[in-house]
Amino acid sequence: MNKILKIYDGIYLIGGPGISGDGDCLIYLISSNDELILIDSGVDENSVDNIIKNIKKLNLNPNNLKYLILTHCHIDHIGGASALQRKFDIKVVAHEIESPIIEGRKNPERTAAFFYGVEYEPCKVDIKLKGELNMIEWKGDTIKILFTPGHTPGGISLYIDINDKRVLFGQDIHGPLMKSFGSNLKDYLKSMNKLLKLEADILCEGHFGVFEPREKVIKYIQGYIEQYSRKL
């Protein structure tokens, strides 16, 4: 996978290995009514520069970036956030549990920056999510954000219903679960079962691409539930 991909109406894959930076997670963009929402930000400012170029290639205006939603605190997801804040009037969104790490106030090792050999530049979290379910509304559209701990303590997943399709952004469904990440197996399995019940038509995963239709989404999530359940 090494190119920009239109996934569905107003939803694009615009970042990842071979697209924005080799160390990046897969980065998704939602475009609605001339406003843009970015899901994760890549490893660093170089990634951000490529993300901006890719937004322009879609004939969209990066100045219309409204929200950056950070799904969890790992460097391949958050490393470009501070650069985006400098360049645009964008609001950073993350769960309150991950926020102290993203802001550089606590547990810097949890960013996993050492895995990538880069230095993390902290950024301010403008909107700190609380509890099990949050919603972001803008110009008639709504994104629902679920608290899905397991891979990290404050991980989130989000979904949006567009026309007749439910699109799920479930970053790092595959794990891994590691003590240094603060991972929790029981929380992970509970979170994955929560995502399974959404019956999403399209899954945008954080490293392994886009899955559709619904049957493939279910098979993908169930596969990891079965794999990790054997470790109980």
N, C-alpha and C positions, 0 to 999 in steps of 0.2 A: 504494500500500500504506500504509494509515494506521490499522490496527487490530491488536490482538492476534490471533495465529493459532495454532490447534492444528495442528501438522504431523503428528504421529504420537503413539502412546501415550507420554505423559509428556514430549513434546518440543514446545516452544512458541517462537514468535517474539514477543518482548516489548519490543523496542526498535528504534529506527531513525527516519528522517525521518517526522514526523507521528505517531509512536508515543511516543517518549521525548524526542527533540530533533532539530532539523533537520540538525545537523552530525554526528549519530551514524552509525556503521556499523549494520548489522543485528545485533541482540543476541539470542542464543538462550538458552533455559533448558531444562535436563534435570531432571526430577523422578523420583526413584526411592526408594521405601521411606521417605518422609518426609524425604529429604535432597535438596538442590537444588544444581545446578552451573550457574554462569553462564558464558557464553562471550562475552567482551569486555564493556566497561563504559561505552561512550559517551564524550562529550567532557569532561563536567565534573559537578559535584555536582548541578546542576539535572537533568541526565539521570538520575542515580542516583535522585533523588527520584521521578521518573516511573517508573523501572524498578520501584522498590519498590511504588508504587501498582498497577502492572500485575500484579505477583506476587500482591498481595492480591486483585485482581479475579478471579484464577484460584482463589480460596479456598485459596491456599497461604501458608505462613508464611515471610516473609523471614528470620526468625531461624534457619531451617533451612538457610540458605546455607552450604555447606561448602567449595566451591572456586570461585575465579574463575580461569578459564583465559584468559590473554592471548595471542592468536594471533600478534601482532607489536607493534612498539613505536610505532605511529602514534597520534596523539592521539585520533582518533575511536574507537579501540579501548581505549585505556588511561587516558584522562583522568579517568574516574570511579573508578579503582581505589583511590586514597587515601581517598576518601569512604566507599567500601564497607568499607575496613579500619577506619575510625573507628566505623562504625555497627554492624558485625557481627564475630563471631569467624569470619572467613573466611580461607582460605589462598590466597594468590596464586601462580599457576603460570605460568611462562614458560620459554623456552629460555635456557640460560646465556649465549648470544651476545647476546640482547636485554636481559638483566637489567641490565647496567651503565647502559643508556640509561633503562630503566624506573625504576631507582633514582636517577637523576639524577647518576650518577658519571662519565658519558662521553657525548660527542657529543649535546648537547641538541638540535641542529638536526635530528637523525634522528627526533625525535618529530613533525616537520612541524607543530608547534603554530602556527608563523607563518602557515601557510596558512589557519588558522581564526581568527586574531586573538585567541587565548586564551593564558593562561599555564599551563603544565603543573605540577602538583604531584606530585613524585616519590612513589613508594611502595616499600615493601620487597617483594621477591620471596621468598616462603617456600619454594617448591619450584622448584629450578633444574634443568631437564631437560638431559640430556646425550645425545649420540649420535643415532642414527637412529630409534630406537623406544623409547617409554616407555609405561607403563601406569598408570592410576589405577584402583584397585579400591575399591568401597564397597558394602557390604551386598548382595553377590552380583552386582553389575554391574561391567563393566569398560569403560573408555574407552581406546582405543589412540590414541597421539599420535605422529604422524610428523613428522620433521624435513623441512620443505619450503622451503628457502631459494630466493631468486630475487627476489621483490618486495622483501624485506628479507633481510639475511644470516642472521637467526635465526628465520625464520617457521616456524610449525607448522600442521598440519592434524590433525583428529581424527575418529575415527569410532567408532560404537557399533552393535552388532548387537542388535536387539530383535525377538523372535519371528522372523519370516521376512524382516525388512527390515534392510538395512545403510544407516545414515544417516551421511552425510559432512558435516562442517563444514569447508568449504574457503574460508576467508575470503580475499577479494581475489584470486581466481583470475584475474580480469580484468586484474590489474596495478594501476597502470601500473608500468613499469620506468624508474626515473630515477636518474641518478648521485647526486643528493643523498640518495636513500634507501639507497644502497649496493647497488642492484639488480644482478643478474648474470643475463644472458640464458641462458647455458648451464645454470646452476643451476636457473633457472626452468623450462626445458624438461624437464630431468631430473625435477624435482618434479612437474610436471603429468603426465608419463607414469607416475609412481609412483601418482598419484591415479587415473588412468585404469584402471590394473590392479586397483584395488579393486572395480570393477564395482558401485558403490554404487547403491542403489535410489532414494535421495533425497539431493539435494545442497542444503545450506543455505549459500548464498554470502553474502559479506560486504556486498554493496551491491545486488545485482540480484535478490535473492529466492530462492525455493525452486523447485527443479526436480525433477520426477518424471514418468514412471517412469524406469527405467534408461536407456532409449534417449535420453531428453532430457538426462540427466546426461552421457552419453557425448558427445552432439552438442555440448553446451555447452563441455566441457573441450577436445574436439578442435578446436573452432573457434578457441580461443585458442592452442592449440599450432600450428595452421596459420598463424595471423596472425603470431605472433612468430617462427616458423621462417623466414619470409621476410626477417627482419632479420639472419639469420646471414651 
